[in-house]
Amino acid sequence: MIDMSKIADMLGVRLNEPFAIGESDEEYILDEKGVRTVGSNTPYMPMTLGLLLQGALKIKKKPWKPLNNETVWGCDRFGNPYSVHFRCDSEWDLLYFRHSLYFPSEKDAIAHKDEVMKKYQELNRYYKGGMKKCQIF
């Protein structure tokens, strides 16, 4: 059986991460079985996968968005990197993501440490003891 995670790495995407192909706005994913369109019962498209691997078709990546239970990286209020499992149903995780406080790797978190520290200072000015009172949303 083919290891599709290696194919995903070759194509520069993650398994189950939505992407577009060429100028199309239609969303596709690569999963353990191959390439298919998102949200439909269309069959897998081995020819499309072949054309992607040959370079005849180009992937247009969407902006990074963590998947549920994916490990994401951030910096604490002292600038130290840490990792958590992102939860799509967590208000805090969504807050951190929307304010660009989560990153796909530890390296990215460290590279953006100064920006994160400035955002923490800004958030601290507005935060008044709970999500419902946070004025920047």
Backbone as a chain_set.jsonl record, in Angstrom:
{"seq": "MIDMSKIADMLGVRLNEPFAIGESDEEYILDEKGVRTVGSNTPYMPMTLGLLLQGALKIKKKPWKPLNNETVWGCDRFGNPYSVHFRCDSEWDLLYFRHSLYFPSEKDAIAHKDEVMKKYQELNRYYKGGMKKCQIF", "coords": {"N": [[0.839, -1.181, 0.0], [0.472, 2.269, -0.707], [2.095, 4.922, 0.948], [0.37, 7.563, 1.751], [0.911, 9.851, 3.213], [3.516, 10.473, 2.628], [3.263, 11.125, -0.049], [1.67, 13.369, 0.251], [3.52, 15.06, 1.541], [5.348, 15.349, -0.566], [3.812, 16.834, -2.31], [3.43, 19.096, -0.857], [1.341, 19.501, 0.947], [-0.927, 18.716, 3.688], [-2.346, 15.65, 4.842], [-5.82, 15.432, 4.341], [-6.112, 18.178, 4.235], [-7.718, 20.935, 2.883], [-7.399, 22.09, -0.502], [-6.937, 23.959, -3.567], [-6.918, 23.41, -7.127], [-4.97, 24.624, -9.669], [-6.576, 27.294, -11.316], [-9.075, 26.877, -10.377], [-11.74, 27.161, -7.985], [-12.784, 25.108, -6.636], [-12.715, 22.821, -3.931], [-10.333, 20.409, -2.969], [-9.123, 17.387, -1.46], [-6.416, 15.436, -0.187], [-6.365, 12.262, 0.896], [-5.992, 9.162, 2.753], [-6.671, 7.464, 0.707], [-6.473, 8.784, -1.717], [-6.884, 11.51, -4.107], [-9.685, 13.652, -3.932], [-12.762, 15.51, -4.402], [-13.934, 17.917, -2.026], [-16.598, 17.422, 0.264], [-18.363, 15.983, -1.305], [-19.669, 13.019, -2.865], [-17.993, 12.104, -4.788], [-15.989, 9.918, -6.785], [-12.593, 8.776, -6.131], [-9.753, 10.361, -7.665], [-7.498, 9.21, -9.513], [-6.083, 9.936, -11.834], [-5.893, 12.715, -11.649], [-4.276, 12.912, -9.373], [-1.941, 11.778, -10.41], [-1.286, 13.709, -12.382], [-0.79, 15.885, -10.729], [1.488, 14.966, -9.371], [3.25, 14.789, -11.491], [3.573, 17.414, -12.089], [2.028, 18.7, -13.917], [-0.379, 19.757, -13.146], [-1.072, 22.29, -10.754], [-1.022, 22.829, -7.257], [-2.972, 25.004, -5.343], [-2.538, 26.373, -2.433], [-4.518, 26.865, 0.478], [-4.869, 29.414, 3.022], [-3.135, 28.637, 6.084], [-4.799, 26.613, 8.369], [-5.461, 25.109, 11.363], [-6.208, 21.633, 11.818], [-8.741, 19.742, 13.552], [-7.636, 18.531, 16.646], [-5.008, 18.674, 15.834], [-1.526, 19.221, 16.404], [-0.471, 22.326, 17.472], [1.552, 25.299, 17.678], [2.576, 27.811, 19.985], [3.539, 30.825, 21.748], [4.18, 31.447, 25.135], [3.292, 33.977, 27.61], [5.765, 34.802, 28.36], [7.353, 34.394, 26.247], [8.171, 31.821, 25.699], [8.175, 28.868, 23.73], [5.402, 26.618, 23.199], [3.345, 23.672, 22.889], [0.075, 22.598, 21.867], [-2.901, 20.595, 21.477], [-4.994, 21.458, 18.992], [-8.366, 22.41, 19.291], [-11.336, 22.484, 17.622], [-13.716, 23.206, 18.8], [-13.132, 24.811, 20.904], [-13.281, 27.87, 22.484], [-11.079, 29.366, 23.305], [-8.942, 28.294, 21.809], [-9.824, 29.006, 19.242], [-9.815, 31.799, 19.506], [-7.047, 32.29, 19.877], [-6.1, 31.322, 17.426], [-7.425, 33.015, 15.545], [-6.198, 35.412, 16.125], [-3.667, 35.056, 15.232], [-1.887, 33.673, 16.941], [-1.194, 31.074, 17.066], [0.792, 28.565, 15.496], [2.047, 26.448, 12.822], [4.388, 25.062, 13.473], [7.094, 24.603, 15.859], [9.334, 26.052, 15.163], [8.212, 28.112, 13.571], [6.694, 29.416, 15.546], [8.693, 30.4, 17.251], [9.989, 32.103, 15.467], [8.089, 34.1, 15.181], [7.897, 35.258, 17.634], [8.327, 37.921, 18.698], [6.229, 39.392, 17.502], [4.066, 38.042, 18.622], [4.38, 38.635, 21.338], [3.823, 41.386, 21.312], [1.139, 41.288, 20.556], [0.044, 40.001, 22.772], [0.373, 42.018, 24.685], [-1.398, 43.932, 23.646], [-3.837, 42.498, 23.74], [-4.05, 42.161, 26.508], [-4.7, 44.728, 27.312], [-7.363, 44.931, 26.592], [-8.697, 42.721, 27.61], [-10.976, 41.766, 30.058], [-11.549, 39.864, 32.024], [-12.958, 37.669, 30.975], [-14.211, 35.796, 28.141], [-16.571, 36.867, 27.048], [-16.417, 39.529, 27.647], [-14.347, 40.505, 26.252], [-13.298, 42.998, 24.268], [-12.342, 43.182, 21.658], [-13.527, 41.577, 19.809]], "CA": [[0.0, 0.0, 0.0], [1.217, 3.516, -0.82], [2.024, 5.807, 2.108], [-0.123, 8.833, 1.222], [1.508, 10.98, 3.925], [4.724, 10.828, 1.873], [2.765, 11.801, -1.252], [1.253, 14.699, 0.715], [4.745, 15.83, 1.728], [5.89, 15.668, -1.894], [2.954, 17.856, -2.918], [3.436, 20.285, -0.005], [0.083, 19.627, 1.687], [-1.136, 17.737, 4.74], [-3.499, 14.789, 4.6], [-7.13, 16.006, 4.677], [-6.074, 19.644, 4.179], [-8.32, 21.403, 1.629], [-6.606, 22.899, -1.422], [-7.513, 24.118, -4.904], [-6.009, 23.019, -8.198], [-4.954, 25.625, -10.727], [-7.415, 28.483, -11.1], [-10.379, 26.447, -9.867], [-12.023, 27.413, -6.578], [-13.285, 23.872, -6.048], [-11.805, 22.299, -2.919], [-9.924, 19.019, -3.036], [-8.277, 16.907, -0.368], [-5.662, 14.202, -0.362], [-6.466, 11.462, 2.113], [-5.297, 7.877, 2.692], [-7.057, 6.733, -0.503], [-6.152, 9.536, -2.92], [-7.425, 12.861, -4.266], [-11.112, 13.748, -4.237], [-13.314, 16.821, -4.074], [-14.447, 18.023, -0.657], [-18.034, 17.555, 0.46], [-19.194, 15.277, -2.275], [-19.431, 11.575, -2.918], [-17.316, 11.784, -6.04], [-14.941, 8.909, -6.619], [-11.216, 9.258, -6.096], [-9.312, 10.794, -8.978], [-6.087, 8.834, -9.652], [-5.45, 10.681, -12.926], [-5.564, 14.034, -11.104], [-3.108, 12.723, -8.511], [-0.798, 11.582, -11.304], [-0.936, 14.994, -12.996], [-0.18, 16.696, -9.676], [2.84, 14.452, -9.124], [4.073, 15.111, -12.67], [3.726, 18.859, -12.178], [1.153, 19.23, -14.969], [-1.363, 20.551, -12.407], [-0.465, 22.944, -9.595], [-1.852, 23.012, -6.066], [-3.087, 26.358, -4.787], [-2.816, 26.151, -1.012], [-5.347, 27.803, 1.229], [-4.143, 29.84, 4.221], [-3.049, 27.589, 7.088], [-5.816, 26.522, 9.409], [-5.236, 23.812, 12.002], [-7.264, 20.632, 11.842], [-9.104, 19.357, 14.909], [-6.653, 17.684, 17.34], [-3.663, 18.859, 15.293], [-0.601, 19.918, 17.285], [-0.137, 23.687, 17.066], [2.567, 25.895, 18.54], [2.429, 29.201, 20.36], [4.494, 31.317, 22.741], [3.485, 31.922, 26.329], [3.462, 35.414, 27.826], [7.184, 35.064, 28.596], [8.05, 34.146, 24.986], [8.6, 30.427, 25.586], [7.289, 28.095, 22.846], [4.675, 25.481, 23.769], [2.441, 23.045, 21.922], [-1.219, 22.099, 22.335], [-3.735, 19.988, 20.446], [-6.037, 22.41, 18.628], [-9.746, 21.915, 19.338], [-12.228, 23.369, 16.862], [-14.843, 23.629, 19.636], [-12.61, 25.577, 22.032], [-13.279, 29.32, 22.267], [-9.723, 29.873, 23.483], [-8.14, 27.922, 20.642], [-10.266, 29.837, 18.121], [-9.315, 33.145, 19.776], [-5.61, 32.31, 19.599], [-5.906, 31.157, 15.986], [-7.879, 34.231, 14.851], [-5.245, 36.493, 16.373], [-2.351, 34.6, 14.757], [-1.046, 33.299, 18.079], [-0.845, 29.669, 16.87], [1.611, 28.328, 14.317], [2.12, 25.018, 12.505], [5.595, 24.403, 13.989], [7.832, 25.308, 16.904], [10.205, 26.999, 14.461], [7.387, 29.267, 13.215], [6.331, 30.123, 16.778], [9.884, 31.131, 17.705], [10.244, 33.163, 14.494], [7.086, 35.155, 15.349], [7.827, 35.545, 19.073], [8.181, 39.357, 18.978], [4.858, 39.766, 17.121], [3.163, 37.444, 19.61], [4.497, 39.396, 22.586], [3.093, 42.641, 21.11], [-0.3, 40.976, 20.562], [-0.333, 39.755, 24.167], [0.243, 43.319, 25.351], [-2.639, 44.538, 23.166], [-4.962, 41.735, 24.287], [-4.146, 42.435, 27.942], [-5.373, 46.018, 27.504], [-8.801, 44.782, 26.359], [-9.268, 41.595, 28.345], [-11.526, 42.218, 31.338], [-11.991, 38.79, 32.895], [-13.758, 36.615, 30.346], [-14.375, 35.895, 26.693], [-17.732, 37.699, 26.681], [-16.083, 40.924, 27.88], [-13.19, 40.861, 25.434], [-13.879, 43.994, 23.381], [-11.793, 43.216, 20.304], [-14.223, 40.638, 18.917]], "C": [[0.889, 1.252, 0.0], [1.01, 4.346, 0.441], [1.64, 7.203, 1.615], [0.428, 10.038, 1.978], [2.799, 11.416, 3.226], [4.348, 11.547, 0.58], [2.35, 13.232, -0.886], [2.476, 15.594, 0.914], [5.349, 16.256, 0.394], [5.118, 16.806, -2.552], [2.879, 19.143, -2.079], [2.125, 20.551, 0.71], [0.071, 18.612, 2.816], [-2.311, 16.853, 4.339], [-4.754, 15.483, 5.113], [-7.147, 17.535, 4.74], [-6.679, 20.101, 2.848], [-7.349, 22.254, 0.804], [-7.367, 23.026, -2.73], [-6.468, 23.634, -5.912], [-6.12, 24.053, -9.305], [-5.793, 26.832, -10.357], [-8.796, 28.141, -10.541], [-10.525, 26.818, -8.395], [-12.568, 26.173, -5.885], [-12.246, 23.322, -5.075], [-11.583, 20.811, -3.116], [-9.206, 18.672, -1.747], [-7.52, 15.679, -0.843], [-5.801, 13.454, 0.952], [-5.76, 10.121, 1.89], [-5.597, 7.094, 1.412], [-6.715, 7.462, -1.79], [-6.749, 10.922, -2.909], [-8.905, 12.776, -4.581], [-11.579, 15.157, -3.917], [-13.913, 16.774, -2.665], [-15.968, 18.099, -0.683], [-18.902, 16.886, -0.567], [-18.851, 13.795, -2.233], [-18.752, 11.172, -4.219], [-16.239, 10.738, -5.792], [-13.554, 9.552, -6.565], [-10.72, 9.47, -7.518], [-7.827, 10.471, -9.177], [-5.368, 9.597, -10.767], [-5.033, 12.083, -12.452], [-4.336, 13.938, -10.211], [-1.856, 12.557, -9.357], [-0.333, 12.889, -11.931], [-0.319, 15.955, -11.978], [1.263, 16.267, -9.427], [3.776, 14.758, -10.282], [4.34, 16.601, -12.796], [2.87, 19.492, -13.259], [0.019, 20.062, -14.373], [-0.677, 21.104, -11.164], [-1.482, 23.102, -8.468], [-1.811, 24.475, -5.649], [-3.511, 26.176, -3.334], [-3.694, 27.251, -0.441], [-4.514, 28.278, 2.426], [-4.202, 28.748, 5.292], [-4.173, 27.724, 8.106], [-5.64, 25.152, 10.047], [-6.465, 22.916, 11.932], [-7.567, 20.288, 13.293], [-8.11, 18.327, 15.444], [-5.246, 17.753, 16.75], [-2.804, 19.572, 16.327], [-0.272, 21.271, 16.68], [0.843, 24.259, 18.087], [2.252, 27.362, 18.802], [3.566, 29.6, 21.276], [3.697, 31.786, 23.947], [3.824, 33.399, 26.559], [4.901, 35.799, 28.159], [8.022, 34.813, 27.342], [8.547, 32.725, 24.8], [7.644, 29.653, 24.683], [6.625, 26.938, 23.596], [3.774, 24.903, 22.676], [1.165, 22.596, 22.615], [-1.89, 21.385, 21.166], [-4.91, 20.926, 20.203], [-7.404, 21.734, 18.675], [-10.653, 22.922, 18.659], [-13.395, 23.882, 17.693], [-14.402, 24.451, 20.852], [-12.587, 27.068, 21.694], [-11.867, 29.883, 22.364], [-8.852, 29.523, 22.284], [-8.528, 28.762, 19.425], [-9.786, 31.279, 18.287], [-7.835, 33.238, 19.409], [-5.35, 32.18, 18.1], [-6.272, 32.435, 15.234], [-6.913, 35.401, 15.023], [-3.812, 36.099, 16.047], [-1.386, 34.326, 15.902], [-0.681, 31.81, 18.047], [-0.134, 29.515, 15.539], [1.736, 26.826, 14.066], [3.351, 24.309, 13.069], [6.242, 25.243, 15.087], [8.729, 26.381, 16.278], [9.444, 28.271, 14.087], [7.021, 30.09, 14.446], [7.5, 30.967, 17.274], [10.167, 32.315, 16.772], [9.293, 34.345, 14.665], [6.946, 35.613, 16.804], [7.596, 37.028, 19.365], [6.78, 39.855, 18.634], [3.856, 39.269, 18.157], [3.198, 38.241, 20.911], [3.754, 40.734, 22.477], [1.588, 42.404, 21.154], [-0.785, 40.694, 21.979], [-0.527, 41.067, 24.912], [-1.064, 44.0, 24.94], [-3.861, 43.826, 23.749], [-5.149, 42.014, 25.775], [-4.828, 43.762, 28.225], [-6.89, 45.865, 27.41], [-9.463, 43.71, 27.212], [-9.708, 42.036, 29.731], [-12.108, 41.071, 32.164], [-12.888, 37.753, 32.251], [-13.935, 36.86, 28.863], [-15.487, 36.868, 26.31], [-17.427, 39.188, 26.852], [-14.913, 41.392, 27.046], [-13.677, 41.728, 24.279], [-13.384, 43.931, 21.946], [-12.487, 42.245, 19.361], [-15.529, 41.236, 18.497]], "O": [[1.939, 1.271, 0.642], [-0.109, 4.462, 0.942], [2.49, 7.941, 1.117], [0.419, 11.147, 1.443], [3.136, 12.6, 3.233], [5.04, 12.476, 0.163], [2.64, 14.18, -1.615], [2.47, 16.755, 0.504], [5.806, 17.389, 0.244], [5.692, 17.634, -3.26], [2.336, 20.152, -2.529], [1.822, 21.696, 1.046], [0.947, 17.751, 2.898], [-3.175, 17.278, 3.572], [-4.748, 16.059, 6.201], [-8.103, 18.12, 5.248], [-6.201, 19.696, 1.789], [-6.577, 23.039, 1.354], [-8.324, 22.292, -2.976], [-5.293, 23.471, -5.582], [-7.206, 24.327, -9.815], [-5.731, 27.329, -9.233], [-9.593, 29.038, -10.264], [-9.55, 26.794, -7.644], [-12.791, 26.187, -4.674], [-11.047, 23.351, -5.353], [-12.515, 20.055, -3.391], [-8.738, 19.555, -1.028], [-7.934, 14.985, -1.772], [-5.4, 13.955, 2.003], [-5.008, 9.973, 0.926], [-4.865, 6.167, 1.067], [-6.666, 6.841, -2.852], [-7.085, 11.458, -1.853], [-9.338, 11.95, -5.384], [-10.88, 15.912, -3.242], [-14.34, 15.722, -2.188], [-16.553, 18.757, -1.544], [-20.084, 17.21, -0.678], [-17.857, 13.389, -1.631], [-18.912, 10.049, -4.695], [-15.65, 10.685, -4.713], [-13.38, 10.72, -6.91], [-11.205, 8.84, -8.458], [-6.982, 11.353, -9.028], [-4.174, 9.874, -10.655], [-3.961, 12.573, -12.807], [-3.45, 14.789, -10.282], [-0.818, 13.141, -9.046], [0.867, 13.154, -12.007], [0.564, 16.743, -12.316], [2.153, 17.107, -9.29], [4.971, 14.966, -10.074], [5.239, 17.01, -13.532], [2.97, 20.695, -13.499], [-0.489, 20.973, -15.026], [0.199, 20.456, -10.591], [-2.638, 23.458, -8.694], [-0.75, 25.098, -5.61], [-4.665, 25.87, -3.036], [-3.61, 28.412, -0.84], [-3.55, 27.611, 2.804], [-5.192, 28.025, 5.397], [-4.448, 28.807, 8.625], [-5.667, 24.138, 9.35], [-7.603, 23.383, 11.98], [-6.735, 20.519, 14.171], [-7.786, 17.36, 14.755], [-4.381, 16.965, 17.132], [-3.298, 20.436, 17.05], [0.151, 21.362, 15.527], [0.948, 23.767, 19.21], [1.726, 28.06, 17.936], [4.459, 28.798, 21.549], [2.666, 32.442, 23.803], [4.564, 33.995, 25.777], [5.225, 36.984, 28.234], [9.24, 34.99, 27.356], [9.27, 32.445, 23.844], [6.428, 29.761, 24.842], [7.211, 26.357, 24.509], [3.483, 25.56, 21.677], [1.171, 22.257, 23.799], [-1.495, 21.552, 20.013], [-5.723, 21.161, 21.098], [-7.579, 20.628, 18.163], [-10.729, 24.079, 19.073], [-14.006, 24.889, 17.337], [-15.213, 24.75, 21.729], [-11.945, 27.477, 20.727], [-11.496, 30.772, 21.599], [-8.102, 30.368, 21.795], [-7.66, 29.183, 18.661], [-9.392, 31.913, 17.308], [-7.423, 34.163, 18.709], [-4.473, 32.858, 17.564], [-5.512, 32.889, 14.379], [-6.827, 36.275, 14.161], [-2.862, 36.723, 16.519], [-0.214, 34.699, 15.843], [0.06, 31.338, 18.909], [-0.413, 30.235, 14.58], [1.554, 26.023, 14.982], [3.368, 23.081, 13.141], [5.968, 26.436, 15.22], [8.858, 27.483, 16.812], [9.957, 29.377, 14.26], [7.035, 31.32, 14.399], [7.315, 32.118, 17.671], [10.539, 33.396, 17.229], [9.649, 35.475, 14.33], [5.974, 36.284, 17.154], [6.754, 37.362, 20.198], [6.201, 40.646, 19.379], [2.919, 39.979, 18.523], [2.156, 38.491, 21.515], [3.124, 41.169, 23.441], [0.843, 43.208, 21.715], [-1.888, 41.092, 22.352], [-1.477, 41.216, 25.681], [-1.757, 44.577, 25.778], [-4.807, 44.474, 24.196], [-6.281, 42.094, 26.252], [-5.469, 43.917, 29.264], [-7.625, 46.593, 28.076], [-10.657, 43.788, 27.501], [-8.924, 42.607, 30.489], [-13.055, 41.277, 32.923], [-13.539, 37.002, 32.977], [-13.823, 37.991, 28.388], [-15.348, 37.615, 25.341], [-18.109, 40.025, 26.262], [-14.523, 42.557, 27.123], [-14.394, 41.244, 23.403], [-13.969, 44.584, 21.081], [-12.067, 42.107, 18.212], [-16.279, 40.615, 17.744]]}, "num_chains": 1, "name": "protein.A"}
